[in-house]
């Protein structure tokens, strides 16, 4: 049962009216159907309402169907603020700044990989550092640290980790301008120094998949998909570096909210006016962390390619493992949107949400001007992931945004408790999926039952028209942190 005042608009979304809580400046919109509505947490609804109270918010406070309770903002939250009266809030980006996904395609077929999947997973597990506190292969000097914070994936390519053509298939070209390494704390540098080129832990992964269903033949053909084709998905972010940047600036923003007399319904929504020194410093640091994450995924992708080439003893031309796209899930960006029939610059916060820009958008690479932006939606390790495409309706309704994953329905503690006495790796192997992880608890935390069914989540955004299904990818082998 939905709380009083909240009502369903149509079969894909509900409305949190502006009188749901005193102080709301706009309404809330949550994209859930009647199936996912049953898993909707009351605290997450309250968080949507709380975000609607922040100064300068434009349109609606929104949440995607993978919504669950987060820090301040719900995970799955989208909120845009004008640059005159609006604010910047680290809680609207999250601790893992630019946690995101990149997807590779190859010339390999499912039948090439299945007989050797155990061995391949072991090779990749040994090649890609993962787990809590994992240390990478890179040894960074001060110039390298500053360079990757300013240049992102471009720095990695300059060091020989990949090709310049990769940059054309990464959101923002793999580098968001306006990072300032001088803003970064000593502790953030210390935490990030050894973690560049690592997967990390939790829900981060490297997954070997195959295309098992195509929904849009025309777009799939442009992306280069075919049934049975092997793909690789990489999901990770800015590691301890981004976490420390967020930690540092939450303290700054708590003081700023008091200084600028911003009334907060929840201290986790600590923020500062966009034009303030505090907000600008956070954005300089957040962009550095975003660039750290793009460099991280670039290095991991390069080592993945090398591992495949050695394992299958193929030439790059024969393997043709190339990047389809890379998307950010946790970021705040200045973008142009239509507000009251007028093009307006806004600071759009996406926390556990993905850009879904339409065909023809100026920020898209030429390869995807016709299709719209590839939208990469990972599921849990036992089900599937999806590739979708951005739409005009998303641009009109959600500031060009859609969901970012399945969304948790169990806390990590609950999942570990539920998995007691079970061998999750064996259950996965019985499904034909080989899994390696740094610890048994990680597999328990990430088991399928801990997440919403990704098919339901993707079905909602498809029916709502804010993204279009292109292909489904099934897992064969998974490396977890």
N, C-alpha and C positions, 0 to 999 in steps of 0.2 A: 504493500500500500504506500502510495506517495504521501508525503506530509501535506497537511492542509495548505491551501493556496496554490500549490504546485499542480499544474495540469498538463495534459498531453496536447501538443499542437497538431501532430500528425503521427504516422506510424514509426517515425525515426527520431523524433525529438520531443522533449518536454520543456516547459517554460517555468523559470523561477521568477515570478513577478517582482517588480521593484519595491513592492510593499511587503515582501516576504520577511525582510529584516529592515529595521529602521536604519537609515543612512545610505541605503543602496542608491546609487546615482543612475544606474541602468539595470535592465533585466538580465537574468541569466538564461542561457540556452544550453541544454545538455543533450547530446546526440546519443540516445539509447532507444531501442525498441522495447517491446513488452517483455521479451526474454531477458535482455541485459538489465532491464529496470529492476528485476528481482535481486540482482547482485549489487545494486547501487547503495553505497554507504551514506548514511545521513550526514556524517562528518564531511564527506566529499561535497555533498550538496551545499552545506554551510560554507565550505571554502569557496565555492563558486559565488555565493552571495557576498562573502567578505571581500573578494576581489572587486566586485561591483561597487564597493564603497570607496575605492581609491581615487584620488584626485585626477581629473583629466581623462578618465576612461571613455572610450568612444565605442559606439555600437552596443555590443552585449559582452558580458563576461561569459566565455564559452568553455565547454569541455567536450572532448571527443568520447566515443563509446568505450575506450579503454580506460576511462576515468577511475582513479582510486585516490585515497587520501595521501597527500604529500606534505611537504614542509611549506606552510603558508598557502601557496597555490596548490590546487589539486594536480596530480600527475594526469596529463591529458588536457591541461588548461591552456587556453589561448586568450590573451587580452592585449588590446592596442590602446595606446595613450597618445594624445596630441603633444606636440613639442612645446607648446606655450604653457599649458597648465598641468600637463601630465607628469608622471613620475617614472622612475626606474627602480625595480625591486629585484634583488638577487633571488628571492623566493620564487619569482616568476621565470627563472632560468634553471635553478637547481644547483646542487653540489657538483654533479658531473657535467661541467660545462662542455657543450658540443659532444655529448654522448651521441653517437650516430651510427649509421650503417652504410657500408659500401658493398656492392654486388659485382662479381666478376662472372663472365661467361667463358666457355672454352669450346674446343672442337671435340672434346671427349664425350663419349656416350655412357649412359648408365651401365651398359653391359661391359664396358672397359674397366669400370671402377669396382663394381660389386664384388667380383672374386678376390680383389686385393684390398678391400676397404679397411680391414683391421690393420694391415701393415701400413697403409697410407695414413691412417689416423695417428698411429704411433710416430711416424716420421714427422708429421706436422706438429704433434704435441711436443716433440723434442726440439723442433725448429723454432716454434713461436713461444716465447716465455709467457707463462700465465700463472694465476694464483695471487693470493693476498701478498702484497709487498714484493711481487716479482721484480727482478732486475733484468734489464734488456742487454743486448749485445753492444749497444752504442756507448762510447766513452766521450762525453761532451765536455769541451772546454768552454770558457766564458763566451767566446765569440760564437760558438755553435749554439749555446743556449739562447743568446740574444737573437741570433739569426733565425732560428726556427720559430721563436715567438713572434717575430715580425713577418716572416715569409710563409709560415705554415708548410703545406705540402710542396710549395715551390722550393723551400730549403732542402727537403728530402730529395727531390728530383735533382737539384744541383749537386748533391752528394753522391749521386749515382743510384738512388733508390727509386727506380722507375723511369718513365719517359715523359717528356714534355707533353705528349698527347694525352696523358692521364689527366692533366690539369683541366682539360676542356670538359671532362665528365664529372667534375666535383662542384658541389654547391659553392658559389662565390669564387670559383677557380681554385679552391683549396686554400684561400687566404683572404681574411677579412681585414681591410685597411683600417688603420687607426689604433693599432696595438702599441703600447708603451712599456718596454721591458723595465724602465726605471721605476714604475709604479709597483712592481712585484716585490713581495716581502722576501726576506732571506730564507724564511722557513719554506715558502712555496718553491723557491729554487732548489732547496735541499731535497724536498720531497719529489720533485720532478726530475732531478738530475739523472737518476739511475732507472727511471721507469719509461723513458721514451722507447717505443718499439715493443710494448708489452700489452697483452690482452687485459690483465687484471683479473678481478674475481666477480662474484655475484652473477648477474644475468648477462655478462659479456661472454662472447663466444666467437669461434670460427667454425663454420658449418659447411660441409660438403653436401650438395643437394642435386636434385635433377628436376627438370621441368616435367610435370605430370599432367598439367591441363592448361589449355590456352583459351581465353575468353574473348579476346579481340585480335583477330588474325592480322589486321592491317598494322596495328601498333606493335604486335609481337614480331612481325616481319621486319619492321624498322629497327627494333631493338636487337634483332638477330636471334630470337628464340625459336626452338623447335622441340617437339615432344621427345623426351629421353635425353636431352642435352644436359651436361653436367655444369653446375654453377657453384660458386663459392661465395658465402656471405660472411662479412666481418662486422662484428658489433662491439665497439669499445669507444672510450672517450678520452678525457684529459687526465685520467688517473689521479694520483695524489696531488698533482700540481693544481688542477682545476678545483679539487675539493678544498685545498688550502686557500685559494683565491676567494672562493665563496665564503669560507669561514672568516677570513680577514675582513671582508667587506660587510658581512652581516653586522659585525660590531660597529663598523663605521656608520651603517645605515640606521642602526638603532639610535645612535646619538643624533644623526641628521633628522630623523623623524621628530624627535623632541625639539631640536633647534628650529625647524621650520613649522612647528606646531601642526603636524599632520596627525589627525586622530586615527588610530589604528584599531580595527576590530579584533586584531590578533597581532601580537608583537612579531610573529614570524613573517608578517607582510612588511617589515621595516623597509623604508624606501626614502628617496630624496627627489626633489623636483629635477626634471630632466636637465635644466640649465644650470643646476648647482655644481659646484666643484666636486662634491661627493659622488654625484651620479656620473659625471664625466670621468672621474678617476676609476670608478667601477667599470665603466664601459671600456676604458683603455686596457684594464686588466682582464676583463672578460674576453676581449678580442684576442689577447695574447694566449689565454687558455684555449680558446677555440682553435687558434692556429697550432697550438701544441697538439690538439686532438687530430687535426687533419694531417700533420706530419706523422703522428703515431700510426694512423690507419694506412698512410702511404708506405711507411717502412714495413709494416706487417704484410701488406699486399705484395710488396716486392719479394720478401722472403718466401711467401706462399707460392708465388710464381716459380721461384728458383727451385723450391722443394718439389713441385709438380714436374718440372723439366727433368730433374735428376731421377726422380722416382720412375717416371714413365719412359725415360731416355728418349725424349722428343726434342726437336728443335723448336724455337719460339714460333716459327712460321707454321709448324704442324700443330702445336698446342693451341696457339692463338687465344691465350688467356688474356682477355682485355676487360677493362673497366666499363660497366654499364653506367653506373652513377654512384654518388656518395651524398647522403643527406644528413643534415644536423637535426637532432631532436630537442636539444636544450640550449636555447640561444635567444638573445634579444637583438633585433635588427631594425634599422631605419628603412622603411619601405614606402612606396607611393601607393595609396589606395583612394578609392572614390568615397567621399563622405559628403552627404547632402549634395550630390551631383557635381562635386568639385574635387579635383585631384589634390590630395593632402598628404604631407609627410607625417608618418606615425612611427612610434617605437613599438614594434610588435614583439610581445613576449610569448614564446612557445616553450612550454615545459612538458616534455613527453608528448610532443605534437610535431608534425612534419609539414613543411611547405608542400603545397599542391598547386603550383602555378600552371595556368592554362596555356594552350597552344598560342604561339605568337608573343608570349611575354618577353620583354627585352632582356631579362636576366637569364634566359635559357640559352644553352649552347645551340648552334645552328642545327645540329643533328636532331634536336628535339623540339624545334620550333613548330613542327607540324603535329606532333603527338601530344604535346604538353609534357610537363616535368615527370620523369619517372619517380614514382613514390614507392619506397621500399618498406614493407611492413613485416618484420620478423614475428613469428609465432613462438610457442614454446618448443622445446627440443624434440618432442614426441609427435607433433602434428604436422604443421606446414607453415610456410611463409608465403607472402603474396607480393606481386608487383602490380601496381596500379598506375594511373596517369592522372595528372591534375586537370581541373576543369574550370570553365568560366563561372559556374555556379559557386565553386569554392571561393573564387576571387570576390564575388559579390557578397557571400553570406558569412565566410569564416576568415576573412583577410588572407585567402589563399592557403588554408590550413586543413589538415586531416589527421587521422589517428597515427600512432607511431608503433603500436604493437598490440599484444593481446590484453595486457593489464592484469595485475595481480588480483586474486580474490582471497589469498591466504597470506598472512605475514610469514616471514622466513621462519620464525619460531614455530608457528602453527604447522608449517610444511614439514619441518624436521620431526615434530612430534607425530604427525600423520605417517611419516615414512619409517618410523621405528620398527625394526625387525624385518624390513624389506631390503632387497638388493635392487636398487633402482637401475643400476647398469645392466643387470641381467634382464629385468623387465623390458628395457630398451632393446637389448640384443634380441629378445624374443620377437620384437617388432621389426627386426632387420636393421636397427640403428645402432652403430658402434659409438660408444661415448667414452671419452677419457677426461678426467678432471684432476685438479690438484688435491682435492679432498672429498671424502664421502658426503660431508654435510652440504657441499655445494650442489651435488646431484639431488639431495633431498629438498633443498630450498627451491630448486628449479624444476622439480617434477611437473608433469603436465597438469595435475589436479590443482596446482597452486595458481593457475592462470585461467582466465576466461577462454572460451573456445574462439580462436582467432577467426574461424570461418564466420561466426556470428558478428564479430566486431567489423570485419571487412564488409559483410553484407549490409550493415547499417550505413556505412559511408557510401557504398555503391547506390543503395536505394535513395539516400538523401541527395545524391548527385554531386557530392563534394570531392569525389574521385571515382575513377572508372577502372574496374578490374581488367587486368591484361593477362596475367599468368599465375599459376600456383606452383610452388616449389616444395618438394618433399625431401626431408633429411635422410642422408645415408650414414654420415659420420659427423660427430660433434666433439669439439674441444671446448671444455668449460674451464673457467679460472679456478 
